[in-house]
Amino acid sequence: MAFCWEQTITMSEQEALKCSSARNRGGTQRVEGKLRASVEKGDYYEAHQMYRTLFFRYISQAKHTDARELMYSGAQLFFSYNQLNSAADLSMLVLESLEKSEAKVEDEDLEHLAKLFSLMDPNSPERVAFVSRALKWSTGGSGKLGAPKLHQLLAVTLWKEQNYSESRYHFLHSSDGEGCAQMLVEYSAQRGFRSEVDMFVAQAVLQFLCLKNKNSASVVFSTYTQKHPSIEKDPPFVQPLLNFIWFLLLAVDGGKLTVFTVLCEQYQPSLKRDPMYNEYLDRIGQLFFGVPPKQSSSYGGLLGKCL
């Protein structure tokens, strides 16, 4: 009987928790409804201040999830009414709730952050501050420079905005070689010269290799050469630089320094088209072929400047 009594108590506690949770959610929904009504009436300032008041109240009560959900819905609401400053402020509070709660990095939170980023004015300083802080928070996950998943989501948004340069930066710090290649095909078609079709992918492959992301380097090369209308589908290619990249990827798999050295020597005319190529290859030699670093190498800040 004791066991049954304890089980009954446990079940009662569970029911109580469910009821408490339902009441809390019901209360939150009522608050959201009132705030939405204020915004719809055009009382933007009052609604914004009430959102902030509720945020700090929830945080003081350690209701981090409630605070985050309320700020996320509020930010979207303000964006829909073109109240960009208020929306950006609530977006920052979403981040603050994640930081204060020391929440584990989850895909859903990354998707929410990317959504807010996509709604911000591309030229606003608030967006720059937001993305910098979001990436810093996401380092609690799998990436030192930000979670690869967040980089991938940001890259897609920037691609849609035709901000190809920034999109490429974020793709390089993601694991989405295929998406990067498709963006580069469009980038080449929209902004590049026909004589540069090989250079778009060569730079990306070399930079992926410098980041020790051999898989994405291979994927971006194969996808780009398959999808670009001005390139043959299969090697050997008309463009010597593409043949070099193809051989380089094979050499990286083999790991033989002599092959790498001969390859770089044979293709020097193509590699001289961009002075950065040999800088990248110095680093690739160190990472994959055991080449000692040069004493005077300027590589230290290379990826920071060029990625």
Phi, psi and omega per residue, in radians:
M1 nan -0.600 -3.140
A2 -1.049 -0.726 -3.132
F3 -1.068 -0.783 -3.122
C4 -1.123 -0.666 -3.141
W5 -1.134 -0.760 3.126
E6 -1.116 -0.684 3.136
Q7 -1.122 -0.665 3.121
T8 -1.119 -0.725 3.121
I9 -1.080 -0.766 -3.133
T10 -1.059 -0.772 3.134
M11 -1.120 -0.663 3.130
S12 -1.131 -0.696 3.117
E13 -1.108 -0.712 3.129
Q14 -1.102 -0.739 3.113
E15 -1.108 -0.685 3.132
A16 -1.109 -0.719 3.119
L17 -1.097 -0.732 3.113
K18 -1.076 -0.770 -3.130
C19 -1.129 -0.734 3.126
S20 -1.084 -0.766 3.133
S21 -1.094 -0.723 3.139
A22 -1.130 -0.711 3.113
R23 -1.109 -0.757 3.135
N24 -1.074 -0.748 -3.141
R25 -1.160 -0.678 3.107
G26 -1.112 -0.684 3.101
G27 -1.137 -0.734 3.120
T28 -1.088 -0.715 3.136
Q29 -1.129 -0.652 3.110
R30 -1.142 -0.733 3.110
V31 -1.083 -0.790 3.130
E32 -1.045 -0.688 3.127
G33 -1.090 -0.745 3.121
K34 -1.149 -0.727 -3.141
L35 -1.148 -0.726 3.114
R36 -1.068 -0.720 3.135
A37 -1.090 -0.677 3.120
S38 -1.112 -0.746 3.140
V39 -1.144 -0.767 -3.120
E40 -1.093 -0.499 3.105
K41 -1.415 -0.157 -3.136
G42 1.620 0.133 3.105
D43 -1.463 1.117 -2.997
Y44 -1.143 -0.774 -3.091
Y45 -1.100 -0.838 -3.116
E46 -1.076 -0.743 -3.127
A47 -1.137 -0.718 3.129
H48 -1.065 -0.807 3.135
Q49 -1.111 -0.633 3.123
M50 -1.189 -0.688 3.066
Y51 -1.012 -0.791 -3.123
R52 -1.130 -0.725 3.124
T53 -1.053 -0.803 -3.136
L54 -1.157 -0.642 3.125
F55 -1.027 -0.903 -3.088
F56 -1.205 -0.501 3.051
R57 -1.164 -0.813 3.122
Y58 -1.093 -0.716 -3.126
I59 -1.119 -0.722 3.139
S60 -1.128 -0.434 3.105
Q61 -1.655 0.138 -3.123
A62 1.062 0.479 3.073
K63 -1.621 1.149 -3.004
H64 -1.150 -0.680 -3.133
T65 -1.154 -0.762 3.105
D66 -1.062 -0.754 3.139
A67 -1.072 -0.766 -3.095
R68 -1.165 -0.787 -3.126
E69 -1.105 -0.704 -3.130
L70 -1.159 -0.748 -3.141
M71 -1.184 -0.649 3.141
Y72 -1.119 -0.816 3.130
S73 -1.182 -0.638 3.126
G74 -1.159 -0.711 3.123
A75 -1.078 -0.782 3.115
Q76 -1.075 -0.681 3.132
L77 -1.099 -0.815 3.132
F78 -1.122 -0.669 3.082
F79 -1.045 -0.697 -3.093
S80 -1.172 -0.387 3.097
Y81 -1.784 0.244 3.093
N82 1.060 0.499 3.058
Q83 -1.653 1.317 -2.906
L84 -1.182 -0.655 -3.132
N85 -1.159 -0.774 3.109
S86 -1.127 -0.712 3.137
A87 -1.104 -0.742 -3.142
A88 -1.143 -0.665 3.130
D89 -1.107 -0.792 3.125
L90 -1.173 -0.552 3.078
S91 -1.091 -0.716 3.087
M92 -1.121 -0.591 3.113
L93 -1.215 -0.554 3.019
V94 -1.005 -0.817 3.112
L95 -1.108 -0.720 -3.136
E96 -1.066 -0.673 3.119
S97 -1.152 -0.643 3.089
L98 -1.143 -0.724 -3.136
E99 -1.181 -0.784 -3.090
K100 -1.197 -0.572 -3.111
S101 -1.449 -0.161 -3.052
E102 0.901 0.721 -3.083
A103 -1.149 2.539 3.037
K104 -1.157 2.507 -3.137
V105 -1.254 1.987 -3.130
E106 -2.024 2.618 3.138
D107 -1.003 -0.675 -3.109
E108 -1.074 -0.731 3.124
D109 -1.163 -0.687 3.105
L110 -1.105 -0.695 3.116
E111 -1.144 -0.669 3.105
H112 -1.143 -0.752 3.127
L113 -1.102 -0.732 3.119
A114 -1.143 -0.618 3.103
K115 -1.106 -0.817 3.128
L116 -1.089 -0.720 3.084
F117 -1.002 -0.738 -3.093
S118 -1.171 -0.426 -3.103
L119 -1.534 -0.250 -3.101
M120 -1.333 2.701 3.042
D121 -1.078 2.126 -3.092
P122 -0.995 -0.436 -3.081
N123 -1.758 0.149 -3.066
S124 -1.506 2.492 3.063
P125 -1.106 -0.483 3.121
E126 -1.074 -0.623 -3.135
R127 -1.171 -0.722 3.116
V128 -1.063 -0.808 -3.136
A129 -1.122 -0.704 -3.111
F130 -1.114 -0.840 -3.066
V131 -1.196 -0.624 3.102
S132 -1.092 -0.781 -3.125
R133 -1.227 -0.658 3.137
A134 -1.124 -0.759 3.128
L135 -1.136 -0.694 3.117
K136 -1.084 -0.783 3.111
W137 -1.066 -0.719 -3.038
S138 -1.247 -0.114 3.089
T139 -1.181 -0.134 3.012
G140 -1.177 -0.163 3.125
G141 -1.677 -2.246 -2.929
S142 -1.779 0.050 -3.074
G143 -2.223 2.308 3.141
K144 -1.184 -0.521 -3.133
L145 -1.798 0.329 -3.074
G146 2.066 2.649 -3.132
A147 -1.078 2.273 3.111
P148 -0.932 -0.630 3.128
K149 -1.090 -0.726 3.131
L150 -1.181 -0.741 3.081
H151 -0.997 -0.730 -3.122
Q152 -1.115 -0.759 -3.140
L153 -1.148 -0.718 3.099
L154 -1.121 -0.717 -3.137
A155 -1.043 -0.729 -3.126
V156 -1.143 -0.743 3.098
T157 -1.058 -0.816 -3.126
L158 -1.151 -0.601 3.068
W159 -1.069 -0.799 3.119
K160 -1.062 -0.552 3.126
E161 -1.460 0.017 -3.089
Q162 1.065 0.485 3.010
N163 -1.605 1.293 -2.954
Y164 -1.138 -0.655 -3.101
S165 -1.112 -0.840 3.114
E166 -1.184 -0.651 3.097
S167 -1.044 -0.753 -3.134
R168 -1.079 -0.719 3.109
Y169 -0.977 -0.839 -3.084
H170 -1.259 -0.622 3.063
F171 -1.047 -0.673 -3.123
L172 -1.109 -0.467 3.124
H173 -1.727 0.169 3.019
S174 -1.824 -2.957 3.045
S175 -2.056 0.389 -3.045
D176 -1.751 1.330 3.124
G177 -1.124 -0.624 -3.125
E178 -1.168 -0.807 3.110
G179 -1.093 -0.704 3.112
C180 -1.043 -0.770 -3.128
A181 -1.097 -0.762 -3.133
Q182 -1.126 -0.674 3.077
M183 -1.123 -0.730 -3.117
L184 -1.147 -0.602 3.072
V185 -1.059 -0.796 3.119
E186 -1.171 -0.737 3.119
Y187 -1.005 -0.808 3.122
S188 -1.065 -0.776 -3.108
A189 -1.187 -0.650 -3.048
Q190 -1.464 -0.637 -2.964
R191 -2.139 -0.219 -3.028
G192 -1.770 2.909 3.024
F193 -1.552 2.695 -3.137
R194 -1.035 -0.566 -3.137
S195 -1.267 -0.135 -3.089
E196 -1.860 0.142 -3.043
V197 -1.027 -0.556 3.141
D198 -1.325 -0.502 -3.049
M199 -1.270 -0.537 3.140
F200 -1.053 -0.819 -3.093
V201 -1.414 -0.547 3.139
A202 -1.053 -0.786 3.141
Q203 -1.092 -0.757 -3.125
A204 -1.102 -0.770 3.135
V205 -1.071 -0.815 -3.119
L206 -1.100 -0.676 3.140
Q207 -1.245 -0.690 3.050
F208 -1.036 -0.727 3.129
L209 -1.154 -0.658 3.079
C210 -1.088 -0.474 3.093
L211 -1.589 0.182 3.122
K212 1.055 0.498 3.114
N213 -1.850 1.307 -3.065
K214 -1.152 -0.642 -3.113
N215 -1.106 -0.845 -3.141
S216 -1.150 -0.580 3.087
A217 -1.053 -0.757 3.132
S218 -1.187 -0.734 -3.106
V219 -1.157 -0.767 -3.117
V220 -1.114 -0.626 -3.139
F221 -1.218 -0.848 -3.095
S222 -1.156 -0.714 -3.130
T223 -1.182 -0.774 -3.119
Y224 -1.085 -0.810 -3.101
T225 -1.220 -0.482 3.090
Q226 -1.304 -0.602 -2.982
K227 -1.742 -0.326 -3.097
H228 -1.310 2.207 -3.072
P229 -1.177 -0.289 -3.096
S230 -1.761 0.214 -3.097
I231 -2.202 2.473 3.055
E232 -1.112 2.599 -3.051
K233 -1.224 -0.535 -3.037
D234 -2.299 2.641 3.062
P235 -1.273 2.775 0.004
P236 -1.299 2.695 -3.069
F237 -1.793 2.796 3.060
V238 -1.167 -0.651 -3.092
Q239 -1.418 2.096 3.137
P240 -1.017 -0.619 -3.117
L241 -1.094 -0.651 3.097
L242 -1.166 -0.671 3.077
N243 -1.110 -0.665 3.092
F244 -1.065 -0.827 -3.126
I245 -1.087 -0.707 3.112
W246 -1.048 -0.846 3.123
F247 -1.149 -0.647 -3.137
L248 -1.071 -0.772 3.134
L249 -1.096 -0.664 3.068
L250 -1.152 -0.696 -3.134
A251 -1.161 -0.649 3.104
V252 -1.061 -0.708 3.083
D253 -1.121 -0.631 -3.120
G254 -1.381 -0.606 3.089
G255 1.294 0.297 -3.110
K256 -1.617 2.095 -3.083
L257 -1.086 -0.674 -3.118
T258 -1.080 -0.701 3.114
V259 -1.108 -0.791 -3.138
F260 -1.073 -0.764 -3.099
T261 -1.125 -0.829 3.131
V262 -1.087 -0.711 -3.128
L263 -1.047 -0.827 -3.124
C264 -1.139 -0.629 3.124
E265 -1.195 -0.768 -3.075
Q266 -1.153 -0.540 -3.039
Y267 -1.839 0.337 3.131
Q268 -0.950 -0.708 3.109
P269 -0.978 -0.704 3.128
S270 -1.282 -0.649 -3.088
L271 -1.233 -0.378 3.120
K272 -1.329 -0.107 3.117
R273 -1.145 -0.446 3.099
D274 -2.425 2.067 -3.094
P275 -1.071 -0.321 3.136
M276 -1.287 -0.411 -3.044
Y277 -0.999 -0.814 -3.116
N278 -1.186 -0.508 3.036
E279 -1.115 -0.808 3.109
Y280 -1.077 -0.728 -3.084
L281 -1.189 -0.534 3.023
D282 -1.020 -0.795 -3.126
R283 -1.205 -0.718 3.117
I284 -1.087 -0.660 3.077
G285 -1.067 -0.684 3.110
Q286 -1.181 -0.741 -3.036
L287 -1.294 -0.676 -2.977
F288 -1.994 -0.251 -3.040
F289 -2.229 0.128 3.066
G290 1.272 0.357 3.122
V291 -1.302 2.268 3.114
P292 -1.184 2.556 -3.132
P293 -1.182 2.571 3.083
K294 -1.286 2.465 3.136
Q295 -1.098 -0.638 -3.059
S296 -1.724 0.273 -3.060
S297 -1.078 2.394 3.091
S298 -1.660 0.287 -3.004
Y299 -1.161 -0.430 -3.040
G300 -0.760 -0.865 -3.120
G301 -1.755 0.223 -2.975
L302 -1.122 -0.911 -3.086
L303 -1.210 -0.556 3.104
G304 -1.081 -0.617 -3.129
K305 -1.413 -0.684 -2.926
C306 -1.783 -0.289 3.074
L307 -1.642 nan nan
